[in-house]
Amino acid sequence: MYVCVPSYQVALPPGESCAGWVAVHAVDFYNDVSTIWAVMAGDPYLSSFRPGEGFPSGVEYRWSEGTGRDAQTVSVSAPVYIEKVLHWISEQINDETKFPDDDDEAEALRVFQTPQFAALCGQIFRRLFRVYGIVYSSFFGTLEALGMAPHLNTCFKHFMFFCTEFGLLPEREVEPLEVLVKPIRKQYYLTKQQGSVGAGP
């Protein structure tokens, strides 16, 4: 039986493909963030942000348009960055060549084991972390007033437990939210020592 809150069970279950486990959670975490942002998306306040505004202190997340030699990095506001991230992730996870349907287990396993899939998942998790960074930096007060802060905190904690378990975030990405991340990581390591972030019965 599980020994802690089920939402924080992040360790790889016995017999499960690591890449497949990460893929499932990439979709779940995208859905979490989309739900949180949907509460904010219609707020007229969002249009007041200018390009380069609304990001965590000391950083600006820029958006890359195009691919290869045609790629261009553009400065956008934090709300626009979030919208672009969520649209981009939606396109990736709904593309069956990148996130194949579970009905074809062999094809899914083949895709999940490719370096391209690992790189794509890494990018998805980094961008989701940036969205959390923006939300905490610029919109936490609004979500708190709406009674959404506990849900936000729970989702972010689960996300960080998972990312820490599988080493999905470079330290340079974490730095802007270190004040939030440090206590969560401390709790993660404590619960891991106690054997309470496992995934099996």
Salt bridges, closest charged atoms under 4 A:
GLU53 OE2 - ARG50 NH2 2.99
GLU60 OE2 - ARG62 NE 3.40
GLU65 OE2 - LYS84 NZ 2.98
GLU91 OE2 - HIS87 NE2 3.16
GLU107 OE2 - ARG110 NH2 2.79
GLU165 OE1 - LYS192 NZ 3.14
GLU171 OE2 - ARG185 NH2 3.01
GLU173 OE2 - ARG130 NH2 2.74
